[in-house]
């Protein structure tokens, strides 16, 4: 089974891809991880990517597709692709590459989110600097202000990019560059949508239902779009 997870930063792709990996024994392919691994291993493509990044440039689609192709060859039971494709051009290139391997995408699952709610969700996140336990100022605060519920530490930290302004910019970039690939996959008939703003367990249940039904039933979001 080969799957792509789509959704803006903070939509929960990482959490859900971990579920898919563990439940269906798939290989999780995150573009950043693949790049770092190729560079560390010193593969031909890794060396090219390293030179490009050291020059302060973006890794080309051709190099990235090549790295993904090498990784997919090592996925006997299938893969979950997180972070790629980001453009329609990349989506087409990915399809061509999969065809060359006699493979195809089974599902493209979109985690639909509300921008305003997502900004609140991300900008309120913080964690314990000692044990890593995660919290949220509104939805999951510590029981005692400034004290970690898990280890009792008073050291709290927040990611530098977890602020409203940065999140809005990342959402704008997603809508401009990545969202246009959604119609591309819808036209291919393998797009399914779930409510990414639901509880984590509910999102997991919805994704699991799509996969176990073999895609024979569209999600609620798909049905609304078809009306």
Secondary structure per residue as TSV (DSSP state, phi and psi in degrees):
chain	resnum	aa	ss	phi	psi
A	1	X	-	360.0	128.4
A	2	X	E	-118.7	126.5
A	3	X	E	-134.0	143.3
A	4	X	E	-114.6	136.4
A	5	X	E	-105.0	126.2
A	6	X	E	-114.9	147.5
A	7	X	-	158.3	153.5
A	8	X	-	-69.2	168.0
A	9	X	T	-54.8	132.8
A	10	X	T	90.1	0.8
A	11	X	S	-76.4	-15.3
A	12	X	S	105.2	18.5
A	13	X	H	-61.7	-40.2
A	14	X	H	-62.7	-44.9
A	15	X	H	-62.1	-45.6
A	16	X	H	-72.4	-33.2
A	17	X	H	-67.8	-32.4
A	18	X	H	-64.2	-40.6
A	19	X	H	-61.4	-46.1
A	20	X	H	-63.7	-41.7
A	21	X	H	-59.2	-48.4
A	22	X	H	-75.8	-33.9
A	23	X	H	-81.6	-41.5
A	24	X	H	-106.5	5.4
A	25	X	T	57.2	42.3
A	26	X	-	-95.9	165.1
A	27	X	E	-96.5	127.6
A	28	X	E	-86.0	120.2
A	29	X	E	-112.7	103.9
A	30	X	E	-104.4	131.1
A	31	X	H	-57.7	-42.0
A	32	X	H	-61.7	-43.2
A	33	X	H	-63.7	-41.8
A	34	X	H	-65.4	-40.2
A	35	X	H	-62.4	-48.4
A	36	X	H	-62.2	-39.3
A	37	X	H	-66.3	-42.4
A	38	X	H	-64.4	-39.7
A	39	X	H	-66.8	-44.6
A	40	X	H	-63.5	-39.5
A	41	X	H	-77.0	-14.8
A	42	X	T	71.3	29.0
A	43	X	-	-66.3	166.3
A	44	X	H	-57.9	-45.4
A	45	X	H	-69.5	-35.1
A	46	X	H	-63.2	-39.7
A	47	X	H	-65.5	-39.5
A	48	X	H	-65.0	-44.3
A	49	X	H	-62.9	-41.5
A	50	X	H	-61.3	-43.3
A	51	X	H	-64.1	-40.3
A	52	X	H	-64.7	-46.2
A	53	X	H	-67.8	-36.5
A	54	X	H	-67.0	-24.2
A	55	X	T	-84.3	1.4
A	56	X	T	78.2	20.4
A	57	X	-	-109.1	166.8
A	58	X	-	-85.2	141.7
A	59	X	-	-66.8	131.4
A	60	X	-	-68.4	159.3
A	61	X	H	-60.6	-38.5
A	62	X	H	-60.7	-44.5
A	63	X	H	-65.5	-44.3
A	64	X	H	-64.1	-41.9
A	65	X	H	-62.2	-40.1
A	66	X	H	-62.9	-42.0
A	67	X	H	-65.3	-41.8
A	68	X	H	-64.2	-40.3
A	69	X	H	-60.0	-45.1
A	70	X	H	-61.0	-39.4
A	71	X	H	-68.8	-40.7
A	72	X	H	-64.5	-31.0
A	73	X	T	-62.1	-20.0
A	74	X	T	-100.9	20.2
A	75	X	-	-117.7	79.9
A	76	X	T	-62.6	-30.8
A	77	X	T	-103.5	2.4
A	78	X	-	114.2	178.1
A	79	X	E	-143.7	160.4
A	80	X	E	-116.7	121.7
A	81	X	E	-102.0	121.0
A	82	X	E	-123.2	118.5
A	83	X	S	103.1	-0.4
A	84	X	-	-155.2	138.0
A	85	X	-	-80.7	159.8
A	86	X	-	-113.1	-11.1
A	87	X	S	-137.7	164.0
A	88	X	H	-63.5	-37.3
A	89	X	H	-60.3	-41.8
A	90	X	H	-66.6	-36.1
A	91	X	H	-63.1	-43.3
A	92	X	H	-64.4	-43.6
A	93	X	H	-62.8	-37.9
A	94	X	H	-64.4	-43.8
A	95	X	H	-60.1	-43.3
A	96	X	H	-63.9	-40.9
A	97	X	H	-65.2	-44.0
A	98	X	H	-62.4	-38.7
A	99	X	H	-60.7	-38.5
A	100	X	H	-65.8	-22.8
A	101	X	T	-97.9	5.8
A	102	X	T	59.7	39.8
A	103	X	-	-125.0	168.6
A	104	X	-	-149.9	165.3
A	105	X	-	-84.6	131.0
A	106	X	-	-87.2	-43.6
A	107	X	E	-142.7	140.8
A	108	X	E	-115.9	111.3
A	109	X	E	-106.3	118.6
A	110	X	E	-96.3	127.0
A	111	X	E	-92.8	102.8
A	112	X	E	-80.8	134.2
A	113	X	-	-134.9	161.2
A	114	X	-	-96.1	123.0
A	115	X	H	-57.1	-48.1
A	116	X	H	-62.6	-42.6
A	117	X	H	-67.4	-35.4
A	118	X	H	-67.5	-38.8
A	119	X	H	-59.6	-43.5
A	120	X	H	-65.4	-39.9
A	121	X	H	-62.3	-46.5
A	122	X	H	-78.0	-44.0
A	123	X	H	-69.1	-14.3
A	124	X	T	-96.5	3.4
A	125	X	E	-78.0	143.8
A	126	X	E	-155.1	168.7
A	127	X	E	-147.5	166.2
A	128	X	E	-77.9	127.2
A	129	X	T	-69.8	-20.3
A	130	X	T	-90.7	-49.1
A	131	X	T	-108.7	-11.6
A	132	X	-	86.4	1.6
A	133	X	-	-58.4	136.6
A	134	X	E	-98.4	146.0
A	135	X	E	-140.2	172.8
A	136	X	E	-143.8	137.9
A	137	X	T	-61.4	-29.1
A	138	X	T	-104.8	-48.8
A	139	X	T	-90.4	-24.6
A	140	X	B	-151.7	64.0
A	141	X	-	-75.1	163.3
A	142	X	-	-67.4	151.4
A	143	X	S	-61.8	-39.9
A	144	X	B	-116.0	124.2
A	145	X	T	-53.7	127.4
A	146	X	T	80.0	6.2
A	147	X	B	-124.9	125.6
A	148	X	-	-65.9	131.4
A	149	X	T	-67.5	-27.0
A	150	X	T	-85.8	-51.6
A	151	X	T	-116.8	-5.0
A	152	X	-	81.8	4.5
A	153	X	-	-67.4	152.3
A	154	X	-	-105.3	9.4
A	155	X	-	-95.9	107.8
A	156	X	E	-111.1	147.5
A	157	X	E	-137.6	156.5
A	158	X	-	-135.7	135.2
A	159	X	-	-61.6	141.4
A	160	X	T	-60.6	-31.6
A	161	X	T	-92.5	3.8
A	162	X	-	-88.5	62.6
A	163	X	S	-134.0	157.1
A	164	X	H	-57.2	-43.5
A	165	X	H	-63.1	-46.1
A	166	X	H	-66.1	-41.7
A	167	X	H	-62.2	-42.3
A	168	X	H	-61.7	-39.7
A	169	X	H	-65.3	-40.3
A	170	X	H	-66.8	-37.1
A	171	X	H	-66.7	-41.6
A	172	X	H	-60.0	-42.3
A	173	X	H	-65.1	-39.5
A	174	X	I	-63.1	-47.6
A	175	X	I	-64.6	-34.6
A	176	X	I	-75.9	-39.4
A	177	X	I	-102.9	-44.0
A	178	X	I	-97.1	-38.6
A	179	X	T	-54.1	-34.0
A	180	X	T	-61.2	-15.9
A	181	X	H	-79.4	-12.1
A	182	X	H	-61.9	-47.7
A	183	X	H	-61.0	-31.4
A	184	X	H	-60.1	-48.3
A	185	X	H	-75.0	-30.2
A	186	X	H	-61.5	-39.2
A	187	X	H	-66.3	-26.1
A	188	X	H	-84.6	-9.4
A	189	X	T	82.5	8.1
A	190	X	-	-112.3	12.1
A	191	X	E	-86.8	133.7
A	192	X	E	-130.7	146.6
A	193	X	E	-123.7	140.4
A	194	X	E	-130.5	160.1
A	195	X	E	-78.5	101.6
A	196	X	T	-72.6	-8.6
A	197	X	T	-90.7	-5.6
A	198	X	S	-72.2	171.1
A	199	X	-	-58.0	150.8
A	200	X	H	-53.2	-44.6
A	201	X	H	-63.4	-37.2
A	202	X	H	-70.2	-38.9
A	203	X	H	-62.4	-44.0
A	204	X	H	-60.0	-43.9
A	205	X	H	-61.8	-41.9
A	206	X	H	-64.8	-41.7
A	207	X	H	-66.0	-42.9
A	208	X	H	-61.7	-38.8
A	209	X	H	-63.6	-40.1
A	210	X	H	-61.5	-45.8
A	211	X	H	-71.1	-40.8
A	212	X	H	-75.1	-25.2
A	213	X	T	-81.2	-2.3
A	214	X	T	68.3	17.6
A	215	X	T	79.4	8.5
A	216	X	-	-73.4	-20.6
A	217	X	S	-119.9	128.5
A	218	X	-	-73.8	151.5
A	219	X	-	-71.2	170.9
A	220	X	H	-59.4	-38.8
A	221	X	H	-65.2	-39.8
A	222	X	H	-61.2	-42.8
A	223	X	H	-65.1	-38.7
A	224	X	H	-65.1	-38.8
A	225	X	H	-67.8	-28.6
A	226	X	H	-79.0	-15.3
A	227	X	-	-73.3	360.0
